[in-house]
Amino acid sequence: MSNKSFYITTPIYYPSAKLHIGHAYCTTIADSVARYHRLAGDDVFFLTGSDEHGQKIQEKAEAQGIKPIEYVDGIVAEFQKLWKMLNISNDDFLRTSQKRHERVVQEIFRRVYDKGDIYKGAYKGLYCTPCESFWTELQLDENGCCPDCGRPVKEVAEEAYFFKMSRYADRILKHIEDNPDFIQPVSRRNEMINFIKQGLDDLCISRTSFDWGIPVPIDEKHVIYVWFDALTNYLTPIGFLDDEEKFKKFWPADVHLVGKEIVRFHSIIWPCILMALDLPLPKQIYGHGWLVVDGSKMSKSLGNVVDPVELINKYGADAIRYFLLREINLGQDGNFSELALVQRINADLANDLGNLLHRTLNMVKKFQQGEVLAAQGRSEIDENLIADAMAAVKTFDEGMGDMKISSAIKGVWAFISRANKYIDETAPWALAKDPAKQQELANVMYNLVESLRIISVMIEPFMPTTAEKIWQQLNMPKAFADVRLDDIKAWGGTTAGMHIGEAQQLFPRIELEKDEAPDKKAGEKVKTGKQAKGEPGNIDSDEITIEDFARVKLQVVEILAAEPVPKADKLLKLKVNTGAEEREIVSGIAKHYECSELIGKRVILVMNLKPARIRGVVSHGMILAASKGDALEVVSVDMPVGSVVR
């Protein structure tokens, strides 16, 4: 059991508008990592909050005829409501308008000023109000606009205080080059190295053209400019000024999790400020990718901004959390689709996880009057299940410890699939009919309950409500809040003689109404019902419409493994890489190919075909092939895995 401290932060979000699904994604990542470290026994501090000062907020408040604090109060309340809906387990919520933070910011300004690293000058340059960023003409995009957001900049000229950031350029460059894990993923690290090598200017850290901000302690005509105020939020709640023991415990931060667009501020400006304060640098800056909708970044003008509150009300928080964490590899951009969300709920949550729990509890109740009997002896199948369980725990532990969240989830779900397969292999319903096999039946029931005990703990960082529901339905004696990772690192934690609870449905299967289903664009609908024979679009007629064809999702995949399906002359079981996951496919091509011929082939897969069980194997998709007479050949292409066939 670990007793080390672990400090993780999200960026503090700007309350100029309500949060969208991308903000929910970032905070859910941080929450899952914090929950994992608590499971591991670490002393965790998890911080999120709101960045409330600046010209943009003041202008929006003035336009509504209210004070800036009144404007942000309403929006921040919605932030906190959303985090509660998503079961975010943050230990503090820092608002930069709070007095505790003002004290910290002003003290930091004084210390850096007294060191000689802040001076007064005049600023004349180009300023982007939405991004709160200054730019040189060389840094503007090809349209002469802000390189970050593409909006127009305006020329400003005013007296300002500057931080001598250029003084620390060599030191921060050396730190980044000497510490490969400091900035993740690697692509972000390379961008930052190139940015520094172009030369660092001193940083403008005060403004006089507006007054919604923290006053400069030595010159109250000025307010402290946003980044010098916002970045220091990470020091305030851990006792920088008022609790030396707490500060030593949690600083430096283990992970600052931020969107890729603000990695530069966190990995260059923030470390330079910390160097000026003679404080250690955070251990890691992790820049996650963006969530896009239909391949486009969310924007009001496109009308594709996804509201997480609507989704949570419709599908539940755990389903949203699971989808976001599983679907996207941390550090890469990810696509959001409501249809893909529904498919995940049905396939992974209702079918795989929900059915495993429901079948297990019902069989224990039916065959053993709800009692979990002691296991005695192990078959080879039992040994394999137990080995797979322990391997899954190891994969989960290593993946979460290394911020490979999607991989960790896939490892857990591989074991869920394995446990479902174990039911088919052992056929408890047949064992129950044979009085001589009662101990074998007891072993199978024990192993399934123990598998679910382990699964419930592993899914807690991703799906905290569902995890506890499973624990309660199993009727485990230990309080779920007291469970730790060490409790599942050995097989056999289920107490023989205990009675299981009542089986309740975790995730009802979402049956799409006959005439509508979620489209790729969140909230839009698409017809799915059959039309009268002969009408355009009727799939039973000779002709189809482009809409009918568009419903079939075709993608390039690579065959990783192939083996014959037992007792089936025509069938091969294929394992394929889709670029996002591995799937098993059953294909009727055994008479046309040797298994070795198929390995490495890039073929076209029907991705959204409803999974079907064929000879005991769940086939998730269909490989395209061309045939004429007795000849058959799979359709292979020389394109990257994941390429979409249109």
N, C-alpha and C positions, 0 to 999 in steps of 0.2 A: 504493500500500500504506500503510495507516494504522499508526501506532505509538502511538496514544493509549491511555491506560489505561481500563479499564472494570470497575467493581465492582458486582456484583449479589448480592443476598441473598434467601434464603427466610426466613420466620419460623423461629425455633427451636421444634421441636415438643415438646409436653408428653408425657412418657413415663408417663402414667397408664394407658394401654392400647395395644394394638398399632395400627399405622397402617392406615388404610383407603384406598380408591381416591381419595378427595378429597385426601389428603395426597400421594399419588403424582402427582396432577394438578398440584398447585402446584409440586412439585419438578421435574417434567418440563418445565413452562413455563420455569422459570428455567434449566434445563439447555439447552434449545433456544436460548434467547437467548444464553447464555454461549458455546455452540458456534458460533453465527452470528458473534459478535464475534471469536472466535478465527480463524474463516475470513476475516473482514475484515482480519485482521492486527493487531487490538488486543491489548494486554497485559491479560489478563483475570484477575480474582480473583473466584471464585464460592464463596460461603459458605453452609453450612447447619449444622444442629446440633440440640441438645436443651436444653430449659429445665427444669431438674431440681429446683429448690427449691420450697418451699411447704408449706402445711398439708395440702393434699390428698394429696401424696406421702407425707408423714410418717404420716398416718392409715392409708393403704393398707399401708404397710410394717409398721406396728404390728399391723394386723389379721392379717398373715401371720407375725408373730413374727420379723421380720428387720430389719436396719438399712436406712434409706432408700437408702444408696448401693448396697447389695446388690439392692434392689428395682429401682432404675433401671438398674443395669448390665445386667441380663438383657434389659430392653426395648430399651435403646439399641443393644445388639448386633443385635437384630432390625431396627431402623431401618437400621443400616449395611449389613446383609445385603440388605435390600430395595433400597437405593440402588445397590448393586453389581449386583443382578439387572436393574435398570432402566438400567444403564450411565450413571448420573449422574456427571458429570465435575467434582464439586466439588473446589476446591483446599484446603479445610480443613473440618473438622467440629468445631465448638465445643461443648463440654459446659460448662454453667455451674458444674458441680461441680469443674472443673479449677482448680488453683492459679493458673495464669496469668490466669484470669478473675477470681478472687478479688482478686488484686492490683489489677487495673484498677478493679473496682467500689469497693473501699475507697479508692483514690486519688481517684476521681471524687467519692465522698461527702465526703472531706476538702476538696477544692477548692471544692465548692459550699457546704459548711458555712463555710469560711473567708471566703467571699464574703458571708456573711450571709443566704444563701437557704435555709438549713435551720434549723428551730427545734424544740424539744421542747414537746409539748403533750399533751393527753389526747384520745383518740378515743372517741366513743360514737356508734354508728350501726348500720346494717344491712349485713350482709356475706354475700356468696354464695361459699361455699367452692369449688365446682366452677369458677367463673369467676375466682376470686381478685380479686373486685371489691367495692368499697364503694358503697352507694347511699343516696340520701335517699328519704324516703317518697314524695315527688312523682315520683321517677323509676321507682318500681315499676310493674309492669303492672297490669291491671284486677283480677287475682287477688291482688295484694299480693306478687307473686313477682318474681324477678330478670328485668329486661326483656330480657336477652340470652338466657338459657337456659330461663326459665320455671319454675325450681325454687325452693323456699322459701329465704328468707334468714333469718339469725338475728341477734339484737341482740348486739353485742359492745361492751365497754368496756375500754380499756386505755391505758396510757401509750404514746406513739408520737412519732417524729420526723416532721416535715412539711416538704415542699418547697414553697417559695413560688411555686407555678405561676401563681397569680392575677396576680403581678407581670408576667408575660410575655404575658398574654391579648391586649393590644392589638397587640403586636409580631407574634405568630403570626397573628392575624387579618389584619393588613396584608400579611404575607408570602404568605398563601394567596390574598388578593384580587389582589395585584400579580403573582403567578406562576401563571397559569392551568394550566400543566402540572404543577404541584407535586403535586397529587392527581388521580389518574385512576382510573376514568372520571369524567366530569363529575358524575354523580349522587352519587358519594361526596363530591366536593368541596362540593357544595351542602349535604349533610348536616352536614359538619364546620363550615361557616360558621355554620349555624343553631345548632349545639351551642355554639360559643364565644359567640355573641351572647346566649345564655341565662345566661352568667356562668360563669367557671371558679373552682372551689374550689381551695384548696391541697391538695396530694396527700400522703396518708399513705404514708410510705416505710419504716416499720419496724414490727415486731411483737414482742411478748414472750410470746405464748401458745403458741408452738412454737419449736423451736430448729434445724430443718432449713433452714439458709440461711447466707448469708455474714454474719459478725458485723459490727455497726456498729463502726468502728475506734475511736471515742471513747467507746463505751458497750457493753460486750460482753454486757449483759443482753438487748440487742436484736439481732434479725437483720434484714438489709435486705430490705424487702418486694419482691415478685416483679417489678413492672414496672421499678423502678429498677435491679434486678439484670439482668433479661432483656434489656431494650432496649439496654443498653450492650454486649451481646455483639458488636454490629457493629463496635466499635472494637478489641476485643481482638486478633483474628488479624492485623490489618494494621499492627501495631507501634505502637499508641498510647503505650505506655510504653517500648518497647525498640528501636524502629527508626524514627527520625524520617524518614528518606528514604522508606521504604516507606509510612509513614502519609501523607506529603505527596503521594505518587504516587496513592494510591487513595481518600483522603478528600477531598471528600464522595462518598458512595456515589452511583452513577448511578441504581440502582433498588432500592428495598426492595419486593419482591413479597410480598403478604400476603393472607390471606382477608378478605373484606369486613367480617367481624365484628370484626376487630382494626385496621381502618384508623384508628379514633379514637385508639388508644394510640400508633400510629406517626406520625400527622400532627398530634397536639396535644401529648401528654405528651413524646414523644421530642424534638421540636424545642425545647420549653421547656427540657429538660435541656441540650441542646446550646447554647442561648442562654446559659444560666447558666455553661457552660464556655467561652464565647467561641469556639465552634467553628462552622464553616459547616454549614448544614443539607443533608441529602441532596437530590439533584436531583429525585427523584420517588418518591412512594409510590403503588404500583399495587395496587388492591384487586380481586382476581379474584372471580368468583362461586362459588357452591356447585355441587357435583355432586349432583343428586337422582336417585333411582331411582323410576321410575314416577310422577314428579311429587311425590314425598315426600322430605323431607330424610332422609338415612340415620340410623337409630337402632336400637339393640339391641332396643327394645320392639317395633318394627315387623318386626324380623327381616330387614331389607333392607340390612345393612351388607355391602359388597362387598370381599372380600379380594383385594388386588392380587397377592399371591404365588400364589394359586390360578389367577388369570387368566394370569399370566406362564407358569406351568408348562403351562397348557393351550394358549395361543395364541402365546407368545413375546413378549419385551419390546418389540420394534419395532412389532408390530401394536397393542399396547396404547398405546404412545406416539403412534403415528399417529392412532389413533381419538380419543384425548383431545384432542390438539392441533388436529385438523381439525374435529371435530364441534362444538366450543364456541367462540363468539366471546369473546375475552378480555374480562373485565369483566362478562359476563352469566352467569346460571345456566345449567347444561347438564344434559341428561337422559342417564343411563347406562342402556343396555339391552344385554344380551348378544347378543340377536338382531341388533340394529343393528351391533354389533361384527363379528359373523360376516358380515353382508352387506357391510360395508366391506372386510373381508379378501378376500372373494370378488370383489367388483366392482373395487375400486381396486388392491389389492395383487396378487392372483392374476391377474385378467384384464388390467387396464390395464398395470401395471408389469411383472409377471412375464412376460406374453405378449410384450411389446415386446422385452425382453431375450432371451427364448428364441428368438423368430422371427429376430431380427437375427443372433445368434450362429450359429444353424443355417444360415441362408442364406449367411453369409460362409464357413462351413465347406464347404457343399455347392457353392456356385457359384465360390468362389475359393480352395479348399483352405486356408481359415482365414487367408488373408493380406488385410490391409486395403490396397487399392491406392490410388494417388494419384488425387485428383479433378482433372478438367480440364474447365473450362467449367461453366456452370450454366444449367439450364432455369428457366423462370418458377416452376415448382413448387418447385425447389430454393431459389430466392431467397426464396420465401414462407416455407419451413421455417426458413431461417437467420434471417430477420427475426423470426419468431415465437420462435425460441430466444433471441435477444438481448433481445426484449421480456420474455420470461419471467424472465431473469436480473435485469433491471431491476426487475420487479414483486416478485420474491423479495427483492432487496436492500432496496428501499424498504419493503416490508411488514414484514420482520424488524426493520429499523432503527427502525420506528415501533411495534413490539410488536403488529402486526396479524398474528398467527401463522397463524390460520385462513385469512385472505386470501392470505397468502404460499403456503401449501400448495395452495390451490385454483389459484393461478397456475401452480405446478409441474405439477399434475395436468392442467390444461388443455393444457400443452405435451406431456405424455405422450400424451394423447388425440390431439393434433395429429400426433405422430410415428407413432402407429398408423395414423392416416388417410393419412399420407404413403406407408406401405407399400401401402395399397389403391390410392392414386392412381397410383403408379409401377409396380405389379405386377412386381416383380423376377423372378418365376418366368417371366413372358412374355419379359422382356428376355434372360434366360439362354438362351432357345431360339434367339435371333437373333444370329449371329456379328457382324453389323454394329453391334450395340448393346452390345458388351462395355464400352466406356468409359462409356456411360450407366449400365450396371449397376454399374460400379466407383464411379461418383459416388453412386448411391443407397446402396450399402453403406457408403461412407465417411461419408455424411451421417447414417446411422442410428447408426453407432458413435460419431460425434462428438456426436450428440444424447444418447446414453446417458452419455457422459463428462460432459457438462454436467449432466444429470439427477442422476447419482450424487453430484456435489458439492452440488447444491442440497438434496438430501434428507438430507444428513449431520446437520444440527441436529435433525431429527425422528427419523431412523431410522439411527443411526450404524453398526450392524452390517450392515444391508442395503446401505448406501451403499458400505461397503468391499468387501462381497461382489461387488457389481456391478463395481467398479473392478478387482478381481482377476480376475473372469471376462472382462472386456475385455482383461486383461493389459497394462494401461497401465504404461509403464516407470517413471514417477515414483512414489515412495512416497506412499501415500495420506495419511499423517500430515503430509506436507510441502505438500499442496495448499492453495491459498488462493483466495479469491473472485476475485482478479485473473486467475487461470488460466482462468476461464470467461467473462470479459468480452469476449473476442474469439473469433470462430469459427476453427477450424482447428488446435486443440491436439493432435489425434490425429496420431501419426506415421505417415506412409505407409510401407508395407513391414513394419509390425509384424504379428505373428500373434496372433490372439485366443485366449483360453483355452477351457476346457471349459464348456459350458452346464450349469448346475445349477438346479434349481427353487428359486425364492426363497420362494414361499408356496404350498404345496399347497392346492388348492381344498378347502374344508371341505364335504364332502357330509353333510348332516344325515341321520341314520339314518331309515329309513322311518317309524318310529313315534314319533320324538321330535325335538325341536328346542329350542334355548334359547328360553325365554319372555321376556317383557319383564322379569320379575323375574329377576335373575341367579341361575342355578343351578336354577330350576324348569324343568320339561319340559312340552311340550304335544304332543298327538297330531297327526300330520300324515298318517299313512297312510290310504288309502281303506278304507272299510268295505264290507261286502257290499251289493249293490244292494238298495234298499228299506229298509235300516236307517236310523234317525235319524242325521242328520249326513252321509249319503252325498251328495256333491256332484253325483252323476249322477242323483239322484232329484229329484222335484218339490219336496221339502221339505228345508230345511237347518236346522241348529241355530244358536243365537246364537253358539256357539263358531266355527262356520264363517264367519259374517258378520264376527266380530271379527278374523279373520285378514286381512281386506281393509282396508288402511290408506288412508282417504280424507282428503284435505286440500285446503283452498282455496289456489290458486296464482294468480299474475297472469301473463297473456301479455305478454311483452316485445317479441317479434318474430315475424313469420310470413313464410314464403316458400314458393313451390311447390317440390315435389320434382321434379327434372328427369325427363322421360319418364314421368311418372305423373300422369294427369289428375285422379285423385281425392285425391291426397295433398298435405298441407301439412306443412312442417317448422316446428314452433313452438319458440320459446325461452321458458321459463317461470321465474318466480322463486318458489321454495318457501318463502322466508323464511330458509332456511339455505344455499341454493345455487341455481345456475341449472342447468336441465336442458334437453335437447333431446327433443322428443316428435314422433313422426310420427302424424298424425291424418287419417282419411279423410273430411274435410269440405270439400275444395276446391270441390266443386260447389255448396256451400251458403253460402259466405262469401267475401267479398273479404278479402285479407290485412289491409287497413287497418281493417276493421270489428272485427278481433279484438284489436288492440293495446289494452292496458289492461283487457281483460275479466278478471274474477275468476271462475275456473271451478274445477271439482272434478276432482282428479287421483287416480287409483289409484297410490299412492306405491310400493307394494312389489311391483308387477308385474315379473317377470323381464325384464331388458333384452333387446331383440331387434333384430337388424340388418334394416332394411327399405330396400330400394333404396340400399344403401350408407350409410345413416344409422342410428346406434345410437339406438333409441327407448327412453327410460327412463321408462316410465309410460304411462297411458292417460287421455285426457280423457273425462268422462262426457257423453253426449248422449242426447236423447230423440228418437224417430222414430215416424212413423206414415205409412204409404204412402211417397210420395216426399218428404214433409216431414221435415226434421231440424233440431234446434236444440241447441246445446251448453247444458248446465246451468250458468247463471251465478248468482252470489250476491253480495249486498252485505255481505260480512264481511271482516275483516282477513286478509291473507295469513298462512298458517300455521294458520288455524283448522282444528280437526279435525272431520270430519263423522262423526257417530255414528248 
